[in-house]
Each structure stands twice: as C-alpha cells, then as structure tokens.
C-alpha cells in the first residue's frame, strides 16, 4: 500500500501559554487514536506547537484503509429452502437486506448445523476521505474548559482560527475544518514575516517556517534553544548562573515563536528584599529568569526572552527594566512596611477572616491548631511551647501587605518576619514548614516544631470538615483534604514519627464544639489509611499487599509502612504463595466454625496424628521466635521466620482431617489453626495475597 506524509496545521490567535503543551499533546494523541480506530497504518507522529499554531505531521501514512473481509450469517439452511429447494421468505429477506440475490450467498457448516452466509470484501476508504473528520474529532476532544466564538461564526475553539493547512504528500485535502477551507498556506512571524507562506510538502513544514517565517514550530526545539540562550547569557556575567524553573520555561516557550534571550539589570538596593519576593515579582508577572552567583546568592540581573530580533535590543532591555523597577519597588515598600508590625500584633486581625462558616475564623483555627501542635510536639519529643507559639503565629503573614500582593509567599514571608521579630529559629522555620509538603514529592518539614504545626494544621482541617459532614466527594475537594491526608502520612512515615492517627484525631476532635458527628476521628483515620493505597500503588506495590496490611487497620503510619515493606518482601519468598493459600483455607474454615469466637489454646494431649504434632511444635517454636520480633516492629524478620512453616502446614493439610468426628479433637485442631493464623495476623492478613 502506498504511503505519504500528512500535515495538519490549525492557525489561531495567540493560544493560552500555560495550556499550549497540553493542547498539542492532546491533539496529537487524538489524531493518532482516530487513525488506529480506522485501521490506517502510519509511522511517527510529530507534534508542533507555537503561540499561533497547533500542528501534527504523520509520517508514512497509508493512502487507504486495508480491505476487510466481511462475513454475515443468515438463516439456517433448513429454514432457507422449502421442500422443493426454493428460497423461503427468510432467505430472500436476508438477501434483500444485503442488496444481493440468493444465488450470491454461500453456506457454512458449524457444530450446530449448516447456515446461509454472505461473504464479501469491503474495500477500505481512501485516507483523504477520512482525515477531515478525524481532525475535527480530535479538535472537539481537546481539553478546553471554555470555548469561544468569534465574528459571525458558530464555530467554537479556544481561540479564533484564521487558517487551516491539510496536506497529504504535495496534495491539498479539499475539506472545510472549523468553517475554513483547508489549503497549503501557513503564516510567518507576526512582525518579522506578516505574510502567507506556501508549504509545498509536509516534510518542508518547519523548514519553511524557520527559514522564511521566523518561526520555530517545534516546541521542544524552541524550549531547548531558550534554555541554552538563557544559560549562555548568564555565564557571560562572570560567576552568574541562570535559575531555570521548568514550568516557567514551558510558559516562556509557549509565548515565543522566535525567542531571543536578553539580559536586564535592576538596582542592587532591591537585594535587601527577600529573594523569594523578587523572584515572584519577576517570574509570575514578567516571566523573567533570575540569576545567582556561585553560592546561590541572587544577583541584580534578570533574563527576559523577546519574541523578535530587535534592531535595537538596548531599547527592548530598557523597556523591560522600566517595567520591573516599580514592581520591585512595591515589594521593597511592602517588606519595609510589614516589618514595622510584629506577627503577634496581627493575631487579632485573623478574627474577621472566616476559615469555614461552621468551623469559625482563622483565629479560631489558630487557637485549635496551637493546642493540637503542643500535644503532638510532646509526643514526638519536640518543644511544646515553641510548637504552640508557632501555630498561633502561623497564619498572621496572610494579613501582611506582601502576602496580600504575592499570595504564593505565604509562610515564606512569615519566616522572614518571625526572624525580624526575634522569634526562636525553629518557630520562624515552622511558619514556612507548616505548608510542607505543598505538592507531591515536595520537601518535608525538617524541624520537629515544623512537623508538629504542619500535622496539626492538616488534622484540624480534616477532623473539622469530616465532623460537619463535608468530606471530599468525587472531584470536589475545595479544602484540599486529599493532599492534606497524604501530607500527614508522608510527614509521619518519612520523618519516622511515633504517632498514632487515632489518638491525634481524637486530640483534634476535642478542640471543637458543636460538630455534627459524635466521633469524627474514626472516619478521618479510615480516610487517611485509604490514601495509603494510591501512595503505595505509585511505588509499584500491589493492591493485595496493601489490603493484607489494611485488613489489620494499624493506625500508626510508621507501623503501617513497616508492615507493608515486610509483606512486600515476604511476597517474594518461595513459600509465600503456598502459605497465602493455606491461610486462605484456614480463614475459610475458621469463619465457618465461629471465627473470632474460637479459642487458640492447643491441648497437646489431644494431638493424635504425627502431622498435627509436627505443626503444633513448629507453631510453638515460631511463636517463641517471632514474639520479640513483633514487639520490636521487626516484621520483615518475623515473616521470614514464619515462612519456615510452609512444610509442616502442607503436611498437616495433606494428612489430617480438621473436621474430625470427635468434637474435642476437632475443636483442638481448629484451635491449632487459629493459633497459626494469629501468628501471621500480627503483621497482616496474608490470606489476601495471591495464592499459588
């Protein structure tokens, strides 16, 4: 089958920079899926994305669908012909529905008799006939929260569309996409080349744009060109080094078709302002990259990326310097103004700010969190007074001028202002660490005071909102409780804190009055333990391992983690599958005979068969070995030791009938199995593991 390269380009007004990469990836994936569903073969899919265009080039696209054999079964032969051998109404009706005559039909033999069958070959449709619909479908499936209309068109898209390119080889596909007739004309840079350019073939697409149109259409190529240019300019400044935030790099890439990095400067006096405030001013509002020296100290420099090659770059740089100066001056003013008032003096300013209507103000929350942080600090051998103090001050920077202007600096400015007020160092750090981890994979609080406040703040929100029947539901989680729950688990596990979730949640619940639930702690603990599931799945640990541990409901996260690691290691032992199967069998037997009400006290005088004597001895021996291991939390060593029970367990089930006629012997054997199962249950319910 013949193949050609295919190109589609959607030319638009400037696309949302933060969404450009996502739109490009979705457009490419949607188009490839459409081709897969249509059965059309193709080679590489190459996406292109720039501020005013989304494009995809598909290499070696087949010129048609493959022919497909079609077989449709009709009535049974017995029902298809009468006694004289003439076609019945059933047969003629089947033939008519297919547009053929009865003599064009075949028969086929099956296990259930002979049937009339229609066989033909359905010719594949030309690819060029299918492509317009496939492109439209992919565009309609893009993740666009809000579509817009323009002019008198009823067409909707993320931005107005001004041109369409559809090329199959060197041929234009005659079709209308989004209300526009497709052609082979793209457009160059808005300033350097404000005209139409002919794209002769898909292979020439990015070459034409680059060499004639001053457009780098390949997102990744443009991105790396910006990175290299920014780094090169920074290195020219002696020991300077550009700090390149990957998200900012993506956004700047999406803003520029022909990127030209330029170096700007600002007054050194602004370096007295916390670097985070300067960076926020430059990064969020102006999309500048900042520069640091070898020690990581910020330099009075910034790098902007212009979307053109200016004949007078000095003027471009001067314009950017004029724009950033008042923003930095504002930050300096806010910083100087804020330091005139202590954080403690701002505590009362939290009273009018509502945290949640039923849970009170931010001041009310601060009082609760302070009480809880104090108890948590005591439990982890921290400084209770410092934790209480930090929690009371934790939200005060929210009413500072700096944070009101730059909301992403909450906590960060609190740390600076606390140091300015002369607060203890761990108290100051805790004001920033309270928000850690801010996102998946983020750093955790390092100080115990920071851990106590971070945990208390999250637990207060979880218990309070569950207590008024407002847990997360579906995709709705306005208070970020899922993120809070994972944060609690990460802090406790990774900082190895000896905390019990049930106890901590009960402490938190005791600080509230008027909650709708009598016991909000238990559902919160259940919710948090359930969060462990996704956490471990991301680490490649199977759901069965999680469920085996979860069945025992250990409420100390560090203990839960240790059990998970032990069961994961046990699962890889040769004896694991056999012992899991045996535990499953034991569990089923015990449940049928009374479950938890059964005794695990074994009377050795009632042991008759050699196999049950051997198992009882092995269980007794293992009990002595693993009990101290369980007490130390060394679950891995305990399960490794219990793996030695495989042989006596197998022999027991091969040679012993558990449900003996003698009631006393039967009860004793059930007790032996119960004792065996209880050994494993001190770690997990391994009957839930995959069994061999």
Buried (B, 14 or more C-beta within 10 A) or exposed (E): EEBBBBBBBBBBBBBBBEBBBBBBBBBBBBBBBBBEEBEBBBEEBBBBBBBBBBBBBBBEBBBBBEEEEEEEEBBBBEBBBEEEEEBBEBBBEBBEEBEEEBEEBEEBEEEEEEBBBBEEEEEBEEBBEBBBEBBBBBBEBBEBEEEEEEEEEEBBBBBBBBBBBBBBBBEBBEBEBBEBEBBBBBBBBBEBBEEBBEBEBBBBBBEBBBEBBBBBBBBEBBBEBBBEBBBEBBEEBEEBBBBBEEEBBBBBBBBBBBBBBBBBBBEEEBBEBBBBBBBBBBBBEBBBBBBBBEEEEBBBBBBBBBBBEEEEBEEBBEEBBEBBEEBBBBBBBBBEEBBEBBBBEBBEBBEEEEBBEBBBBBBBBBBBBBBBBBBBBEBBEBBBEBBBBBBBBBBBBBBBBBBBBBEBBBBBBBBBBBBBBEBBEBBBBBBBBBBBBEEEEEEBBEBBBBBBBBBBBBBBBBBBBBBBEBBBEEEEBEBEBBBBBBBBBBBBBEBEBEBBBBBBBBBBBBBBEEBEBEEBBBBBBBBBBEBBBEBBEEEEBBEBBBBBBBBBEBBBBBBBBBBBBBBBBBBEBEBBBBBBBBBBBBBEBBEEBEEEEBEBEBBEEBBBBEBBBBBBEBBEBBBEEBEEBBEEBBBBBBBBBBBBBBEBBBBBBEEBEBEBEEEEBBBBBBBBBBBBBEBBBBBBBBBBBEBE
